[in-house]
């Protein structure tokens, strides 16, 4: 027997040992997870989407609520998007929820509401990549398809001493081929779950638990003493930090006890979700962090941004800071408490003798609407008088329409209309005045959910004293 033949034989023995011992361990040690109690491909699909970049313990209550609210593909496909986002609220990565609903509509329209067991059909579903497709096909239908995620690549890198960069496409393809070879005949469902389980519980990113590992004996990385240095992975570019000024606007008059929220544009980052109004903070002098921007300068910039958005409110002081991390950016929100103010009197139109741009009086105190444009001269007068500490005009029960963007033309960097500049810049979005009970009707990114709950907790604490 040649050296190459001997090495090949040893490799095959290591593979057989791995598959046999891993399955035996899984059947005795697997966790009781709600999506493992059945083979419903829809439920397995939901769980796999939720588990992406999210801990199992976090996902379990979300999964249970989601399948209770949307028990079938058809119920998810037919639901209002707002309901789906609300049910997903707090999980993050909201594009996953939108893609999931889009794919549910595909399944309903093209496959009669039944998740297909054909590889090409599953791959055609929006938001379904190689890992998710492999997980659905193997776990739900016992198809011998690999399901390779970060956990699996870590296990395979260590066991077979693979030093290729797992962040690169060719390495993933290599791992998928290897994982497919390891699947015992007729055991795809259990084996792929066992591989994921080993990565989650034993072969963890830091401080792997080698002693209780069922495949420790033939783990090449452990034998070489380099298990903690694998897998090799190129570090991603760190997210870019960005300071922002946010307004927590407390209502007065008919809006007393409520705060103002706005809806984001219909496309782009966090599309159609609700938030507190916020804008980028200008840099402090000398290029220092915007967090160090003098209080008066920060409030002045925030006030101007509010006016450009047609919102009449006066910042009254810094309330708190909060942070929200995306894959490419980190928002640090400096949140200022603001008070809704009187709007300027607007010139009357010849027809109907009503103010140009005046909002109709809504019956619902939580709603706010505007039509037309606020008069530039009136808005400019308002800005000037506000700077002087006076506020002429009449009280505005709703919101005025947007102040034209050139109102503050002297500003070197006028505030953006929306938080990230994405989506359609002409899409002004909706605004609402809400109390705590109203929060159940709107989907918020996690950072704004926490801010609003903190504010209402604070208000309820004051009322109890």
N, C-alpha and C positions, 0 to 999 in steps of 0.2 A: 504494500500500500504506500503510495506516494505521500509526501507531506501535505500536498493540497487536498488529497482524498481524505487524509486523516483529519485535517481541519474542517472539511466539509461534513464529515461524520460527526465530529464533536459539536458543530453548529446545529445540526439536525437534532442531536440528542438534547442540546440546550433548549431548543424550541419546543420539543415534545415535553420536556420537564416543566418548562414555563407554563404551557397551556394546561397540562394535567393538574399541576399543583395549584395554579391560580383558580381554576374552576372549583376544585375541592374546597379551597379556602372560602371562596365566595358563597357557596351553598351553606356553609356553616356560620359565616360572619356577616352576611349582607344586612344592611340597614332596612328597616321597615319604612319605606317611603311611599307616599300616597299614589304616585304614578307607577309604582311597581305592583300594585294590587290588581292590575288588569292589563290587558293587551290592547286596549283601545288606542288605535294609532293617533286619533285626534288629541287625546290627553297626553300621550307621549310626546307628540309634537309641541304642545303647549309647554310642557315641562322643560324640554330641551331649549326652547327659545328663552324661557325665563332664566335658565341656569347659566346662560352665557354671561361670564364675568360677574356672577352673583353667587353668593354662598347658599348652600342647600337650606340651612336653617332660616335664612331670609325668604327663600322662595316658597317654602311649604304653605304658610298662610295665604300668600298671594295666589298660589295655584288652587287652593281649596276655594277661595272666594271667586276666582275667575271661572272655574268650571261650574260653580253653582249659578253664577250669573249668565254664563254662556255655555250651556251643557252640550251643545251640538255645533257642528260646523255652520249650519244654517243660522243658528241664533247669533253667532259671532258675525257672520257675513251681513246680516240684516240690521245689526245694532247701529245706532248713531255713533259716529266716531268719538263724540264727547264722552259717551258712556264707557267706551273701551279705554280711552285715555284715563278716565277717572279711576277705573278698576286697576289700571296699571300704575297709578300715581304712587311715587316713592321708589319704584324699581329702577327708574332711570332708563337711559337709552330708549327714548320714546319712539324712535324710528322703528324699533323692533315691533312695537305694538301696531303701528300703522301698516308695516309690511305683513304682519300676521293677519290682520283683517283683510288686506288686499288679497293675500293668498287664499283665505277662507272663501272669498267671493269667487276666486278661480275654481276652487274645489266644488263649490256649489253649482256654478254655471257649466263647468266642463266635465265634472265627474259625478254629478248627481248627489253631491254632499258626502261622498265616500272618499276618504284619503286614499289616493292611488298607491298600489304596491309595485308600480313600474318605475325603474330607476330614472329614466328620462323624464317621466311625468313629475316625479317628486322634485327633481332638479329644476324643473321649469317654474316652480312655485316661487313667488317673490319672497326674498329674504332667506331662502333655503340654500345654504352652501354645502360643500362636500361633507363637513362634519355632521350637520343636521340631517342631511339626506341619508348618510350612513346610519345615523342613530335611529331614524324612523324605520328604515328598511330592515335593519337588523333586529332591533328590540321589538318592534310591533309585528313584523312579518317573518322574522327569523331568517332573513336573507343574509348570505355570507358576504356582507359589505363592511369594510372598515369604517370606524368612526373615530377619527384621530383629532383630538383637541390638545390643549396644552398639557393636561394631566397625562395623557397617553404618550405624548412625545417625551415627556420627562422620564416616564417609566422605561420606555424602549431605549432612550439614550443611555440610561444607566445600566440596564440589564445587558445590552449588547455593546456597550462602550462605543457609542456613536458620537463622534466629536464634531460633526457637521453643525453649522449654524441653523437652529430650528426656525429662525425668523425668515429664512430664505425658501422660496418656492420649491426648488429641487429637493431640499431636505424633507419637506412635507410629503412630496410624492414618494420619496424613498421610504418614509415611515408608513405611508398608506399601503404600499406593496408588502412591507414586512408584516404589518398588522393583519393583512388579509391572509398571509401564509400561516399565521398563528391560529386562526379560527378553526376549532375542531368541527368536524362534519356534524351538522344538525344542532350545533350549540352556539350559533352566532348571537342570539339574544342574550343568553347568560354570559357568554365570554366577553362581549363588548362592555356589558355592565360591570363585570368583574375587573376589567382593565381600568375602567374609570374609577371604580371603588378603591383599587389599590393606590392609584395616584392621589385620591382625595384623602385617604385615611392613613396610609403607611408611607408611601414614597413621596412625601411632601416636599415643597420647594426648599425649605430650610430644615435642617436637623431631621433627615429621614430616619424613620424608626426601623432600622435594619433587622434587629433581633426577632421581632414577631413577623417579619416578612415571609410569606410562604415560598418565595423563590430566591431567598437569600443565598442559598448554597452555590448557585451558578451565576450570580450577579457579577458581571465582569468589572463594573465600576467599583463595587465593594472590594473585590479581590485585589484590584489595583490601588485601592485607597483613595479614589478620586470621586466618590459618589456625591460629595457636596459641591464639586466644581462643574457638574453636569446638570442639565444640558447647557450647551453653548448657545447663547442668544445675544444678538446685537441689541444694545440698548436703544430704545426708541427715543426720538427727540423729545425732550421735556416740554410739557405744555407751556405756552406763552402766558405770563401773568398780565392781567389787565385790571386796573382799578376803575370802579364805576360808582357813580352817585345815584342813589335810589331814594325815591320819595314815598314815605308812608303818610298819605294824605288823610287827615281826619275830617269827616264831614261836619257841617253845621246845618242849622235849620232843619229842613226835611231830610237831610242826610245824617243827622246826629246819630252817633253810635255806629256809623259805617265808615269804611275806608274804600279808597278808589283802587280798582284794579283795571288793567288793560289786557286785551288779547293780542298776541303776537301775530305777525303776518301769516298768510296761508301757505307759505313755503319758506324754506330755510331752517335755521336752528330753532328747535322747540316749536315748530309750526303749530299755530292755533291754540297754544296753551296760554294760560293766564299768569299774570305777574304783577308786581309793583312796577310803576314806571321807573326806568333807570337809563342812564346815559354814561358814556365814557367820561372819566374825570380828566381835566387838562393836567399836564405835568406841572409840578411845582417849579419855582425858579431854580436855575442851576441844574435842572435835570433830575432833581430828587424825586423820590416816590410820590405818586399822587396822594398816597395815604397821609403824607405830611403837608398837603395843601392847607394853607391857613383857613380857619373855620369860616371867616367872612367871605373869602374868595370861593370856597366850595359852595357855600349857600347861594352866592350870587350866580355862579354858573348853573346850579340846579334850578334856580328861579327862572333864569332865562330859558333853559331847556323846557321847563314846564310851560312857559308862555308860548314858545314856538310850537308846542303841541296843543295849544289852545286850552291849557289847564290853568286856572287862576287859583294859585295856592302860595302861601308864604312859608318857607322853611323856618323852623323855630329852634333848631338845634340838633346836634348829632344824637342818634338814638342807640345804634349798635352797628357792629360790623359782622358780615357773614361771608362765607366762601362757597363757591360752587365750581367743581372741577369737571371739565370735559376732556376728551382725549387730546385736544389740540390747544386748549386755552383754560386758564383758571381765572374766574371772576372773583375779585374781592370787592364786595359791595359795602360801601359806606352809606348806611341808611339814615336819612334825616326825617325827623318828624315834621310834618307840614300841616298847615291849617287852611282849609278851603276858604276862599275870600269872595268878596263881591266882585262881580265883573263890571267892566265899564258900560255906561249907557251907549247903545248903538243907534246910529241915525235911522230914522224910520223910512221904510220903502214907500214909494208913492202909492203902490197898490196894496191895499189891505192895512196900511198904517201899522205894520209890524216891523220890528228891528231886523235889519239885514243879518243873516247868520244866527238869529236867535233860535234856541232850542225850544221845541214844543214841550209843554209841561207834561211829563209822563205820569200816568196813574201809579205806576210801580215806583216807589222811592228808590229802589235799587237800580233802576235803569237810567241811562243818560244817553241822549241823542243830540245830534247837531246836523244842520243842513246849511249849505252855502258856505261862505267864508266870513269870518269875523272882520269887521271894518279895520283896515290897517291903521288909520289915524286914531281910532278909539283905542286900539290895542297899544299903540305907541304912547298915547297920553297916559294910559294905565301904567305902562312900564315906568314912565318918567315920574308919575305921582307916587308909585310904589317905592321908587328909590328915595323919594323925599319923605316917605313915611305916611302918605295919605292914600286913600283908595276911593276915588269918585265913582259915581254911577249907582247901579241898582244891583241887588242881590241876585245871583244867577242860580236857580234851583237845579239846573243840569250842568252841562258843559258848553262852552262856546265852541265854535268850529275852529279848525287849525289856523293859527296865526301864520301868515305867509313866511316862507323860509328866509326871505331877504329883509325881514323886519330888523334883524340885528346884523346888517351887512358889514358893520365895522368889526364884527368879531372875526379874528383870524381863522378860527376853526369852529364854525357853527355846529351846534349839537345835532346829532343824528336823530331821526324820528324814532327809530327802533333800536333795540339794544345791540344788535350785532350788524346792522346794515344789510342783512340778508333779506331774501324774499322780495316782493314787489314794493318799491319805495312809495308808490301811490296808494298802497293798501293801508289806510289809517287804522284799521282794527276797531273793535268795539271797546267800550269802557263800561264799567258797572260800579255801583256803590254797593258794598256787601257788608253783612254782619257775619258772625261766626256760623250761624245756621245756614247761610247762603253758600258757604264754602263747599258743601256737599254737591253743589250743582256745577262746579267748575274744576277742571284739572289743572294743577299747579306743578311746576318743577319743584323738586324737594326743598331747595333752599327757600323758596317763597312760601311753601307750605309751613316750614318751620318758623319763618318770620311772622307770618300771620297768626299762627297759634301762640307764639310768644307774646304778640301784642294783645290778643284777646284774653290770654291768661292774665296778663298784667292789668287789663281793664277790669276783669272780674274780681281780681284781688283787691283793687281799689274800692269796688262797690261793696265788698264784704266787710271792709274796715270802717 
